[in-house]
């Protein structure tokens, strides 16, 4: 029994020792394999010499060990690069170089991938920092954006309406200005026509035939003519009408101007009360100034237009020439006699109205 226990103890120690050796080898191999360069080198060598690996595990079992060794030697002798036989050592060098290049490329790829990952993460972080909101907040913001957009659309619509109203008002103003221009033109035309009517009316105020007819109806012409002729010293008075008297009187003035001048002052002094406001006798002629009364002024306008009297300026005042020392203009004289006749008709007419009242 003791012998059995001794053998068991020895076997246990031996097994434990072998296990430790195995674990040491396994750990060493594991560490070597975990090394990136060694692992890459092994993978590169296996890929580069895959026929050897395949032959090592799957070679014909009938071949002896010497034949296998000879096969491997023959394999290394045939290895060449561009006609250069490099053998086993050259193969190791090539695998080391390839493994190094693979590691460098792998490192660069990892570095580039890391850079891209960093950039991507940074962009995600920036976006997250600025846009990291909840769905509820996003909905509220979207509602606010929609509300503002609706306000903008409404304001734009109001602006279009206001622009349309402004254009309509401008059109109305333009039409009113056109109407105003038309009305101004019509008013100017009316004013011209009215002035013309007033002028014609003023001319009509002195209607010779109307005055004569009125005086004839009142039987005033014979007495008036007799009054004038008696003041002028005309002894051959007859029962003439006014036109006959006008012609006779003109002829008489041409024949006997001195007689007329001697009696002229008496006649116009008597008429002065009714028509003449100021009378001037001078060596250059006789001038009169008419009273500023409507019927006299309208009659004066008519006499001016028909060249029965002429106007001169004397001492900054307007006077009407009756005659001068060089020439007796009987038309001027008859013009004032006609004015006196018109004035007398006006007085007679007013007197008749007073008597009727």
Protein Blocks (a to p, Z undefined) as FASTA:
>chain_A
ZZmmmmmmmmmmmmmmmmmmmmmmmmmmmmmmmpmklmmmmmmmmmmmmmmmmmmmmgcf
kbcfklmmmmmmmmmmmpceehiagbjmlmmmmmmmmmmmmmmmmmmmmmmmmmmmmmmm
mmmmmmmmmmmccfklmmmmmmmmmmmmmmmmmmmmmmmmmmmmmmmmmmmmmmmmmmmm
mmmmmmmmmmmmmmmmmmmmmmmmmcfklmmmmmmmnommmmmmmmmmmmnopakbccdd
fklmmmmmmmmmmmmmmlmmmmmmmmmmmmmmmmmmbdcddfkbccddddddfklmmmmm
mmmmnopaccddeehiacddfbdfkbccfklmmmmmmmmmmmmmmmmmmmmmmmmZZ
